[in-house]
Amino acid sequence: MAHHQITLDDQTIQALMGQKDNALAVLVQPVLNQVLEAQVTEYLQVERYE
């Protein structure tokens, strides 16, 4: 199984802290986007826009 490092920008962290009702969605969306992008890169064996 591959390991991926997930990063969140300051804007996402600020939104997460300010959104109690929507916090899970704010956190999950960028994480899933990064995981999917890493899987596509791994599958295609090319970097984005290459």
mmCIF file of the N, C-alpha and C atoms, coordinates in Angstrom:
data_MODEL
# 
_entry.id   MODEL 
# 
loop_
_atom_site.group_PDB 
_atom_site.id 
_atom_site.type_symbol 
_atom_site.label_atom_id 
_atom_site.label_alt_id 
_atom_site.label_comp_id 
_atom_site.label_asym_id 
_atom_site.label_entity_id 
_atom_site.label_seq_id 
_atom_site.pdbx_PDB_ins_code 
_atom_site.Cartn_x 
_atom_site.Cartn_y 
_atom_site.Cartn_z 
_atom_site.occupancy 
_atom_site.B_iso_or_equiv 
_atom_site.pdbx_formal_charge 
_atom_site.auth_seq_id 
_atom_site.auth_comp_id 
_atom_site.auth_asym_id 
_atom_site.auth_atom_id 
_atom_site.pdbx_PDB_model_num 
ATOM 1   N N  . MET A 1 1  ? 0.834   -1.170 0.000   1.00 0.00 ? 1  MET A N  1 
ATOM 2   C CA . MET A 1 1  ? 0.000   0.000  0.000   1.00 0.00 ? 1  MET A CA 1 
ATOM 3   C C  . MET A 1 1  ? 0.883   1.238  0.000   1.00 0.00 ? 1  MET A C  1 
ATOM 4   N N  . ALA A 1 2  ? 0.519   2.207  -0.817  1.00 0.00 ? 2  ALA A N  1 
ATOM 5   C CA . ALA A 1 2  ? 1.288   3.437  -0.907  1.00 0.00 ? 2  ALA A CA 1 
ATOM 6   C C  . ALA A 1 2  ? 0.963   4.358  0.268   1.00 0.00 ? 2  ALA A C  1 
ATOM 7   N N  . HIS A 1 3  ? 1.920   5.167  0.640   1.00 0.00 ? 3  HIS A N  1 
ATOM 8   C CA . HIS A 1 3  ? 1.729   6.153  1.696   1.00 0.00 ? 3  HIS A CA 1 
ATOM 9   C C  . HIS A 1 3  ? 1.723   7.523  1.050   1.00 0.00 ? 3  HIS A C  1 
ATOM 10  N N  . HIS A 1 4  ? 0.809   8.367  1.487   1.00 0.00 ? 4  HIS A N  1 
ATOM 11  C CA . HIS A 1 4  ? 0.681   9.710  0.930   1.00 0.00 ? 4  HIS A CA 1 
ATOM 12  C C  . HIS A 1 4  ? 0.724   10.723 2.064   1.00 0.00 ? 4  HIS A C  1 
ATOM 13  N N  . GLN A 1 5  ? 1.426   11.805 1.823   1.00 0.00 ? 5  GLN A N  1 
ATOM 14  C CA . GLN A 1 5  ? 1.455   12.892 2.798   1.00 0.00 ? 5  GLN A CA 1 
ATOM 15  C C  . GLN A 1 5  ? 0.381   13.893 2.403   1.00 0.00 ? 5  GLN A C  1 
ATOM 16  N N  . ILE A 1 6  ? -0.519  14.158 3.324   1.00 0.00 ? 6  ILE A N  1 
ATOM 17  C CA . ILE A 1 6  ? -1.628  15.068 3.076   1.00 0.00 ? 6  ILE A CA 1 
ATOM 18  C C  . ILE A 1 6  ? -1.288  16.416 3.708   1.00 0.00 ? 6  ILE A C  1 
ATOM 19  N N  . THR A 1 7  ? -1.449  17.480 2.929   1.00 0.00 ? 7  THR A N  1 
ATOM 20  C CA . THR A 1 7  ? -1.195  18.820 3.447   1.00 0.00 ? 7  THR A CA 1 
ATOM 21  C C  . THR A 1 7  ? -2.455  19.663 3.331   1.00 0.00 ? 7  THR A C  1 
ATOM 22  N N  . LEU A 1 8  ? -2.638  20.525 4.289   1.00 0.00 ? 8  LEU A N  1 
ATOM 23  C CA . LEU A 1 8  ? -3.759  21.458 4.278   1.00 0.00 ? 8  LEU A CA 1 
ATOM 24  C C  . LEU A 1 8  ? -3.203  22.868 4.342   1.00 0.00 ? 8  LEU A C  1 
ATOM 25  N N  . ASP A 1 9  ? -3.722  23.747 3.494   1.00 0.00 ? 9  ASP A N  1 
ATOM 26  C CA . ASP A 1 9  ? -3.242  25.124 3.500   1.00 0.00 ? 9  ASP A CA 1 
ATOM 27  C C  . ASP A 1 9  ? -3.882  25.901 4.656   1.00 0.00 ? 9  ASP A C  1 
ATOM 28  N N  . ASP A 1 10 ? -3.344  27.081 4.911   1.00 0.00 ? 10 ASP A N  1 
ATOM 29  C CA . ASP A 1 10 ? -3.824  27.905 6.026   1.00 0.00 ? 10 ASP A CA 1 
ATOM 30  C C  . ASP A 1 10 ? -5.305  28.242 5.892   1.00 0.00 ? 10 ASP A C  1 
ATOM 31  N N  . GLN A 1 11 ? -5.745  28.502 4.669   1.00 0.00 ? 11 GLN A N  1 
ATOM 32  C CA . GLN A 1 11 ? -7.143  28.857 4.433   1.00 0.00 ? 11 GLN A CA 1 
ATOM 33  C C  . GLN A 1 11 ? -8.065  27.706 4.837   1.00 0.00 ? 11 GLN A C  1 
ATOM 34  N N  . THR A 1 12 ? -7.690  26.475 4.510   1.00 0.00 ? 12 THR A N  1 
ATOM 35  C CA . THR A 1 12 ? -8.499  25.314 4.874   1.00 0.00 ? 12 THR A CA 1 
ATOM 36  C C  . THR A 1 12 ? -8.541  25.138 6.382   1.00 0.00 ? 12 THR A C  1 
ATOM 37  N N  . ILE A 1 13 ? -7.408  25.322 7.027   1.00 0.00 ? 13 ILE A N  1 
ATOM 38  C CA . ILE A 1 13 ? -7.359  25.182 8.490   1.00 0.00 ? 13 ILE A CA 1 
ATOM 39  C C  . ILE A 1 13 ? -8.214  26.251 9.158   1.00 0.00 ? 13 ILE A C  1 
ATOM 40  N N  . GLN A 1 14 ? -8.150  27.491 8.669   1.00 0.00 ? 14 GLN A N  1 
ATOM 41  C CA . GLN A 1 14 ? -8.985  28.562 9.221   1.00 0.00 ? 14 GLN A CA 1 
ATOM 42  C C  . GLN A 1 14 ? -10.469 28.256 9.025   1.00 0.00 ? 14 GLN A C  1 
ATOM 43  N N  . ALA A 1 15 ? -10.825 27.746 7.847   1.00 0.00 ? 15 ALA A N  1 
ATOM 44  C CA . ALA A 1 15 ? -12.219 27.391 7.581   1.00 0.00 ? 15 ALA A CA 1 
ATOM 45  C C  . ALA A 1 15 ? -12.661 26.261 8.494   1.00 0.00 ? 15 ALA A C  1 
ATOM 46  N N  . LEU A 1 16 ? -11.773 25.322 8.734   1.00 0.00 ? 16 LEU A N  1 
ATOM 47  C CA . LEU A 1 16 ? -12.079 24.193 9.610   1.00 0.00 ? 16 LEU A CA 1 
ATOM 48  C C  . LEU A 1 16 ? -12.349 24.666 11.033  1.00 0.00 ? 16 LEU A C  1 
ATOM 49  N N  . MET A 1 17 ? -11.576 25.606 11.504  1.00 0.00 ? 17 MET A N  1 
ATOM 50  C CA . MET A 1 17 ? -11.740 26.111 12.864  1.00 0.00 ? 17 MET A CA 1 
ATOM 51  C C  . MET A 1 17 ? -13.021 26.936 13.008  1.00 0.00 ? 17 MET A C  1 
ATOM 52  N N  . GLY A 1 18 ? -13.432 27.606 11.932  1.00 0.00 ? 18 GLY A N  1 
ATOM 53  C CA . GLY A 1 18 ? -14.599 28.475 12.005  1.00 0.00 ? 18 GLY A CA 1 
ATOM 54  C C  . GLY A 1 18 ? -15.912 27.792 11.667  1.00 0.00 ? 18 GLY A C  1 
ATOM 55  N N  . GLN A 1 19 ? -15.878 26.595 11.152  1.00 0.00 ? 19 GLN A N  1 
ATOM 56  C CA . GLN A 1 19 ? -17.087 25.898 10.715  1.00 0.00 ? 19 GLN A CA 1 
ATOM 57  C C  . GLN A 1 19 ? -17.347 24.679 11.591  1.00 0.00 ? 19 GLN A C  1 
ATOM 58  N N  . LYS A 1 20 ? -18.225 24.797 12.539  1.00 0.00 ? 20 LYS A N  1 
ATOM 59  C CA . LYS A 1 20 ? -18.512 23.650 13.400  1.00 0.00 ? 20 LYS A CA 1 
ATOM 60  C C  . LYS A 1 20 ? -19.455 22.668 12.721  1.00 0.00 ? 20 LYS A C  1 
ATOM 61  N N  . ASP A 1 21 ? -20.460 23.154 12.013  1.00 0.00 ? 21 ASP A N  1 
ATOM 62  C CA . ASP A 1 21 ? -21.430 22.282 11.359  1.00 0.00 ? 21 ASP A CA 1 
ATOM 63  C C  . ASP A 1 21 ? -20.865 21.641 10.097  1.00 0.00 ? 21 ASP A C  1 
ATOM 64  N N  . ASN A 1 22 ? -19.949 22.306 9.447   1.00 0.00 ? 22 ASN A N  1 
ATOM 65  C CA . ASN A 1 22 ? -19.444 21.882 8.149   1.00 0.00 ? 22 ASN A CA 1 
ATOM 66  C C  . ASN A 1 22 ? -17.985 21.431 8.228   1.00 0.00 ? 22 ASN A C  1 
ATOM 67  N N  . ALA A 1 23 ? -17.465 21.226 9.419   1.00 0.00 ? 23 ALA A N  1 
ATOM 68  C CA . ALA A 1 23 ? -16.038 20.962 9.601   1.00 0.00 ? 23 ALA A CA 1 
ATOM 69  C C  . ALA A 1 23 ? -15.585 19.688 8.890   1.00 0.00 ? 23 ALA A C  1 
ATOM 70  N N  . LEU A 1 24 ? -16.370 18.638 8.960   1.00 0.00 ? 24 LEU A N  1 
ATOM 71  C CA . LEU A 1 24 ? -15.976 17.382 8.334   1.00 0.00 ? 24 LEU A CA 1 
ATOM 72  C C  . LEU A 1 24 ? -15.861 17.540 6.826   1.00 0.00 ? 24 LEU A C  1 
ATOM 73  N N  . ALA A 1 25 ? -16.797 18.210 6.201   1.00 0.00 ? 25 ALA A N  1 
ATOM 74  C CA . ALA A 1 25 ? -16.747 18.428 4.755   1.00 0.00 ? 25 ALA A CA 1 
ATOM 75  C C  . ALA A 1 25 ? -15.542 19.288 4.373   1.00 0.00 ? 25 ALA A C  1 
ATOM 76  N N  . VAL A 1 26 ? -15.249 20.305 5.173   1.00 0.00 ? 26 VAL A N  1 
ATOM 77  C CA . VAL A 1 26 ? -14.103 21.175 4.910   1.00 0.00 ? 26 VAL A CA 1 
ATOM 78  C C  . VAL A 1 26 ? -12.802 20.375 4.976   1.00 0.00 ? 26 VAL A C  1 
ATOM 79  N N  . LEU A 1 27 ? -12.733 19.415 5.874   1.00 0.00 ? 27 LEU A N  1 
ATOM 80  C CA . LEU A 1 27 ? -11.531 18.596 6.030   1.00 0.00 ? 27 LEU A CA 1 
ATOM 81  C C  . LEU A 1 27 ? -11.443 17.500 4.976   1.00 0.00 ? 27 LEU A C  1 
ATOM 82  N N  . VAL A 1 28 ? -12.530 16.826 4.703   1.00 0.00 ? 28 VAL A N  1 
ATOM 83  C CA . VAL A 1 28 ? -12.516 15.649 3.831   1.00 0.00 ? 28 VAL A CA 1 
ATOM 84  C C  . VAL A 1 28 ? -12.288 16.010 2.365   1.00 0.00 ? 28 VAL A C  1 
ATOM 85  N N  . GLN A 1 29 ? -12.864 17.082 1.893   1.00 0.00 ? 29 GLN A N  1 
ATOM 86  C CA . GLN A 1 29 ? -12.754 17.427 0.477   1.00 0.00 ? 29 GLN A CA 1 
ATOM 87  C C  . GLN A 1 29 ? -11.305 17.580 -0.003  1.00 0.00 ? 29 GLN A C  1 
ATOM 88  N N  . PRO A 1 30 ? -10.464 18.411 0.632   1.00 0.00 ? 30 PRO A N  1 
ATOM 89  C CA . PRO A 1 30 ? -9.086  18.521 0.139   1.00 0.00 ? 30 PRO A CA 1 
ATOM 90  C C  . PRO A 1 30 ? -8.286  17.227 0.326   1.00 0.00 ? 30 PRO A C  1 
ATOM 91  N N  . VAL A 1 31 ? -8.582  16.477 1.377   1.00 0.00 ? 31 VAL A N  1 
ATOM 92  C CA . VAL A 1 31 ? -7.871  15.217 1.594   1.00 0.00 ? 31 VAL A CA 1 
ATOM 93  C C  . VAL A 1 31 ? -8.202  14.238 0.478   1.00 0.00 ? 31 VAL A C  1 
ATOM 94  N N  . LEU A 1 32 ? -9.475  14.086 0.161   1.00 0.00 ? 32 LEU A N  1 
ATOM 95  C CA . LEU A 1 32 ? -9.863  13.178 -0.923  1.00 0.00 ? 32 LEU A CA 1 
ATOM 96  C C  . LEU A 1 32 ? -9.305  13.635 -2.267  1.00 0.00 ? 32 LEU A C  1 
ATOM 97  N N  . ASN A 1 33 ? -9.306  14.936 -2.522  1.00 0.00 ? 33 ASN A N  1 
ATOM 98  C CA . ASN A 1 33 ? -8.737  15.441 -3.770  1.00 0.00 ? 33 ASN A CA 1 
ATOM 99  C C  . ASN A 1 33 ? -7.258  15.085 -3.886  1.00 0.00 ? 33 ASN A C  1 
ATOM 100 N N  . GLN A 1 34 ? -6.506  15.227 -2.800  1.00 0.00 ? 34 GLN A N  1 
ATOM 101 C CA . GLN A 1 34 ? -5.081  14.904 -2.833  1.00 0.00 ? 34 GLN A CA 1 
ATOM 102 C C  . GLN A 1 34 ? -4.853  13.411 -3.006  1.00 0.00 ? 34 GLN A C  1 
ATOM 103 N N  . VAL A 1 35 ? -5.665  12.594 -2.358  1.00 0.00 ? 35 VAL A N  1 
ATOM 104 C CA . VAL A 1 35 ? -5.528  11.144 -2.496  1.00 0.00 ? 35 VAL A CA 1 
ATOM 105 C C  . VAL A 1 35 ? -5.848  10.714 -3.925  1.00 0.00 ? 35 VAL A C  1 
ATOM 106 N N  . LEU A 1 36 ? -6.937  11.230 -4.476  1.00 0.00 ? 36 LEU A N  1 
ATOM 107 C CA . LEU A 1 36 ? -7.298  10.873 -5.848  1.00 0.00 ? 36 LEU A CA 1 
ATOM 108 C C  . LEU A 1 36 ? -6.235  11.327 -6.844  1.00 0.00 ? 36 LEU A C  1 
ATOM 109 N N  . GLU A 1 37 ? -5.705  12.517 -6.662  1.00 0.00 ? 37 GLU A N  1 
ATOM 110 C CA . GLU A 1 37 ? -4.661  13.006 -7.555  1.00 0.00 ? 37 GLU A CA 1 
ATOM 111 C C  . GLU A 1 37 ? -3.405  12.132 -7.466  1.00 0.00 ? 37 GLU A C  1 
ATOM 112 N N  . ALA A 1 38 ? -3.042  11.712 -6.264  1.00 0.00 ? 38 ALA A N  1 
ATOM 113 C CA . ALA A 1 38 ? -1.884  10.835 -6.093  1.00 0.00 ? 38 ALA A CA 1 
ATOM 114 C C  . ALA A 1 38 ? -2.122  9.484  -6.755  1.00 0.00 ? 38 ALA A C  1 
ATOM 115 N N  . GLN A 1 39 ? -3.335  8.956  -6.641  1.00 0.00 ? 39 GLN A N  1 
ATOM 116 C CA . GLN A 1 39 ? -3.638  7.671  -7.265  1.00 0.00 ? 39 GLN A CA 1 
ATOM 117 C C  . GLN A 1 39 ? -3.604  7.767  -8.780  1.00 0.00 ? 39 GLN A C  1 
ATOM 118 N N  . VAL A 1 40 ? -4.120  8.838  -9.334  1.00 0.00 ? 40 VAL A N  1 
ATOM 119 C CA . VAL A 1 40 ? -4.089  9.028  -10.784 1.00 0.00 ? 40 VAL A CA 1 
ATOM 120 C C  . VAL A 1 40 ? -2.649  9.154  -11.264 1.00 0.00 ? 40 VAL A C  1 
ATOM 121 N N  . THR A 1 41 ? -1.846  9.930  -10.538 1.00 0.00 ? 41 THR A N  1 
ATOM 122 C CA . THR A 1 41 ? -0.437  10.095 -10.900 1.00 0.00 ? 41 THR A CA 1 
ATOM 123 C C  . THR A 1 41 ? 0.285   8.756  -10.866 1.00 0.00 ? 41 THR A C  1 
ATOM 124 N N  . GLU A 1 42 ? 0.030   7.976  -9.826  1.00 0.00 ? 42 GLU A N  1 
ATOM 125 C CA . GLU A 1 42 ? 0.661   6.667  -9.700  1.00 0.00 ? 42 GLU A CA 1 
ATOM 126 C C  . GLU A 1 42 ? 0.209   5.729  -10.817 1.00 0.00 ? 42 GLU A C  1 
ATOM 127 N N  . TYR A 1 43 ? -1.070  5.735  -11.136 1.00 0.00 ? 43 TYR A N  1 
ATOM 128 C CA . TYR A 1 43 ? -1.620  4.843  -12.152 1.00 0.00 ? 43 TYR A CA 1 
ATOM 129 C C  . TYR A 1 43 ? -1.091  5.208  -13.535 1.00 0.00 ? 43 TYR A C  1 
ATOM 130 N N  . LEU A 1 44 ? -1.094  6.499  -13.863 1.00 0.00 ? 44 LEU A N  1 
ATOM 131 C CA . LEU A 1 44 ? -0.644  6.938  -15.184 1.00 0.00 ? 44 LEU A CA 1 
ATOM 132 C C  . LEU A 1 44 ? 0.860   7.021  -15.311 1.00 0.00 ? 44 LEU A C  1 
ATOM 133 N N  . GLN A 1 45 ? 1.547   7.044  -14.180 1.00 0.00 ? 45 GLN A N  1 
ATOM 134 C CA . GLN A 1 45 ? 3.001   7.151  -14.117 1.00 0.00 ? 45 GLN A CA 1 
ATOM 135 C C  . GLN A 1 45 ? 3.531   8.410  -14.776 1.00 0.00 ? 45 GLN A C  1 
ATOM 136 N N  . VAL A 1 46 ? 2.769   9.494  -14.664 1.00 0.00 ? 46 VAL A N  1 
ATOM 137 C CA . VAL A 1 46 ? 3.200   10.811 -15.110 1.00 0.00 ? 46 VAL A CA 1 
ATOM 138 C C  . VAL A 1 46 ? 2.736   11.835 -14.092 1.00 0.00 ? 46 VAL A C  1 
ATOM 139 N N  . GLU A 1 47 ? 3.444   12.944 -14.027 1.00 0.00 ? 47 GLU A N  1 
ATOM 140 C CA . GLU A 1 47 ? 3.051   14.028 -13.131 1.00 0.00 ? 47 GLU A CA 1 
ATOM 141 C C  . GLU A 1 47 ? 1.961   14.852 -13.805 1.00 0.00 ? 47 GLU A C  1 
ATOM 142 N N  . ARG A 1 48 ? 1.272   15.654 -13.017 1.00 0.00 ? 48 ARG A N  1 
ATOM 143 C CA . ARG A 1 48 ? 0.204   16.500 -13.536 1.00 0.00 ? 48 ARG A CA 1 
ATOM 144 C C  . ARG A 1 48 ? 0.745   17.469 -14.584 1.00 0.00 ? 48 ARG A C  1 
ATOM 145 N N  . TYR A 1 49 ? 0.002   17.646 -15.675 1.00 0.00 ? 49 TYR A N  1 
ATOM 146 C CA . TYR A 1 49 ? 0.331   18.552 -16.787 1.00 0.00 ? 49 TYR A CA 1 
ATOM 147 C C  . TYR A 1 49 ? 1.622   18.163 -17.486 1.00 0.00 ? 49 TYR A C  1 
ATOM 148 N N  . GLU A 1 50 ? 1.980   16.914 -17.430 1.00 0.00 ? 50 GLU A N  1 
ATOM 149 C CA . GLU A 1 50 ? 3.210   16.457 -18.087 1.00 0.00 ? 50 GLU A CA 1 
ATOM 150 C C  . GLU A 1 50 ? 2.885   15.986 -19.486 1.00 0.00 ? 50 GLU A C  1 
# 
